[in-house]
Amino acid sequence: MFYFSVQFLHQNIDSWFNVEIDRAMEDSLELSQVSLEQRMRWHLTQTETVKPCFTGLADSQATVELDFMRESSGALEMALFSSQEHIIAFSSINSTDIGAQTAR
């Protein structure tokens, strides 16, 4: 009888803790997803605010403006793409980043 009681308690206690761990993991995942979505919305809003600054600029002017915008916004890097998705200008805190990006 003692053996069965111990086994019963052991199995039930394990299942209680597994439920708590699963719930904690699900809550953590949900919190991470919400946080990521919020940051993405914030970055999209920031991008939309600087977008008008590049309308009508020549490519050479866009590079200078992009450097200024990146520095003033505190961004680590920024890229300006054409409607055909070609890079027009790229600015990074680390000047070697564009080489690493194109090498991939």
C-alpha positions in Angstrom: 0.0 0.0 0.0 2.9 2.4 0.9 4.5 1.8 -2.6 1.3 2.6 -4.4 0.7 5.7 -2.3 4.2 7.0 -3.0 3.8 6.3 -6.8 0.4 8.0 -6.8 1.8 11.1 -5.1 4.9 11.2 -7.2 3.0 11.1 -10.5 0.4 13.7 -9.4 3.0 16.1 -8.1 5.0 15.8 -11.3 1.9 16.6 -13.4 1.1 19.6 -11.3 4.5 21.1 -11.8 4.6 20.3 -15.5 1.3 22.2 -16.0 2.8 25.2 -14.2 6.0 25.1 -16.3 4.0 24.7 -19.5 1.8 27.7 -18.6 4.8 29.8 -17.7 6.4 29.0 -21.0 3.3 29.8 -23.0 2.9 33.1 -21.1 6.6 33.9 -21.7 6.2 33.2 -25.4 3.1 35.4 -25.6 4.8 38.2 -23.8 7.8 38.0 -26.2 5.5 38.1 -29.2 3.6 41.1 -28.0 6.8 42.9 -27.2 8.2 42.2 -30.7 5.0 43.4 -32.4 5.1 46.6 -30.3 8.8 47.3 -31.3 8.0 46.5 -35.0 5.1 49.0 -34.9 7.3 51.6 -33.3 10.1 51.1 -35.9 7.5 51.3 -38.7 6.2 54.6 -37.3 9.7 55.9 -37.1 10.4 54.8 -40.7 7.2 56.5 -42.0 8.3 59.8 -40.3 11.6 60.0 -42.2 10.3 58.7 -45.5 9.2 62.2 -46.8 12.8 63.5 -46.3 14.0 61.3 -49.3 11.3 62.1 -51.8 12.8 63.7 -54.9 16.4 63.5 -53.7 19.2 62.4 -56.1 20.9 59.2 -55.1 24.1 61.0 -54.1 22.1 63.3 -51.8 20.1 60.4 -50.4 23.3 58.8 -49.1 24.3 62.0 -47.2 20.7 62.4 -45.9 20.6 58.8 -44.8 23.8 59.2 -42.8 22.4 62.2 -41.1 19.0 60.5 -40.4 20.8 57.4 -39.0 23.0 59.4 -36.7 20.2 61.7 -35.5 17.8 58.8 -34.9 20.3 56.7 -33.0 19.7 53.7 -35.4 22.6 51.2 -35.9 21.9 51.1 -39.6 19.5 52.2 -42.3 19.0 51.3 -45.9 17.1 53.1 -48.7 15.6 50.9 -51.4 14.2 51.6 -54.8 10.8 50.5 -55.9 12.5 47.5 -57.6 14.1 46.7 -54.2 17.6 47.7 -55.1 19.8 49.4 -52.5 20.0 53.1 -53.2 21.9 54.1 -50.1 23.1 52.3 -46.9 24.4 53.8 -43.7 25.8 51.9 -40.7 27.5 52.6 -37.5 30.1 50.0 -38.7 31.4 50.9 -42.1 32.2 47.3 -42.9 28.6 46.1 -42.6 27.6 46.7 -46.2 30.4 44.4 -47.3 29.1 41.7 -45.0 25.6 42.2 -46.3 26.4 41.9 -49.9 28.7 38.9 -49.4 25.8 36.8 -48.1 
